[in-house]
Amino acid sequence: MIKLRLVFLAYVLTLLVAVLTFNSPAAAQEYSLDDLYRIALERTERIKMSEEDLYITERVRDKALAVLLPKLSVFGDYTRYSDDKTSGSGFIIQPEDSTSWGLRLDQTLSLSGRELTAFKISKENIEKSRHDLYTAKEEYLLGVSSAYYDVLMAQKAVEIARANVERLTKHRDAAAIRLKVGEVTKTALLRAEAELSGAQSELVRAENSLRLAKAVLARLVGMNEDYDLKESGGKAETFKDRFLVSLKEEAIVERSEVRSGYPEESGRRPGQICTGGLLADRFYRGCVQTERRQPGLHFCTGRNRLWGAQAKLPFL
C-alpha cells in the first residue's frame, strides 16, 4: 500500500513539473538589425517573387540562345529487301539489304536578324530583373530598418515614462508625509496625485505604442512577437562633405529603379522583330551520310557529303 502511494505521488509530481515547465514563459529571442535583415530576406514572399521573375527571364534567354544554335541530329536507316535484282548485263539493281547512317546539321536564320534581336532583348530583360530584385530588397529592408528603429524608440519612451512614474510616485509619497506633519496643504498632495495619474496614463500609452511597433516589425519580418531587440554597433555613414548636386547625380547613375528602365533602342526592338517576320528566312543544311549495301552497287559510292541552302518568303 505504501509503495502504491509513493508511485502515485511520484506520478503527480512528474505531471506537475511538466505542466509548470510547459506554462513557464521561455526566454525571448534577441535580434540585432543584421539578424532581422537575414530573416526578412529568407522569409518574405515579395523577394521570392522577384527571384522567380529573374529565374524566368534567364530561362527565356536560354530559349532565345537555343534558336541561334544549329541543330545537330543523327539518323540511321536499314532496309531489307525480299530478294536482289540484277539487270541483263549483270549490274545489281536492288541489293538484298542496305544500311545508311550519318550526321545532319541544320540552321535557320532570318534576313532581318530577328533571332539576334530577341536574344539581345532577353539579356536586357535579365539585367532589368536583377535591378528590380535589388530594388525590392532595398525597399523591403528599408521598411524593416524603419520598423526596427520605431521599436527602439518605443522602448526608450516606455523607459522614460516608467522612470517618470517612479519619480512622481516618490514625490506623491513625500507630499503625503509632509501633509501629515503640516508642512504643506492638501492642495500640494492633490497636485502630486494628478501629475502621477497623468504619468501613469502616459506609461500605458507608451506601452501600447511599443506593442504596436513590435507587432508591425514581427509581421514585416515574419516572426513571433515574443522577442527583444539589441542595438546595432555599426557606424552610420555621414554626408558632411558631400554636396546635394553630387548626391543627385550619383543617385541617377546608381539607383537600381532608374537603371532598370529600358533604353531608347530597346523600345524599338519588338517592332523590328514584327517587321522582320515579313522578310525571308534562310535555311542552311549540311549532311554527312554513309551507305552500305549488300551486295554492293558499282555505281553507288559509300560516303556522301551534302550541303544546301533554302530561302522561304511568307506570302500575305
Secondary structure, DSSP 8 states (H G I E B T S, - for coil): -HHHHHHHHHHHHHHHHHHHHHHS----EEE-HHHHHHHHHHH-HHHHHHHHHHHHHHHHHHHHHHHHS-EEEEEEEEEE-SS-EE-TTS-EEE-SEEEEEEEEEEEEEETT-HHHHHHHHHHHHHHHHHHHHHHHHHHHHHHHHHHHHHHHHHHHHHHHHHHHHHHHHHHHHHHHHHHHTTSS-HHHHHHHHHHHHHHHHHHHHHHHHHHHHHHHHHHHHT--S-EEE----------TT--HHHHHHHHHHH-HHHHTS--HHHHHHHHHHHHHTTS-EEEEEEEEEEEEEES--TT--SEEEEEEEEEE----
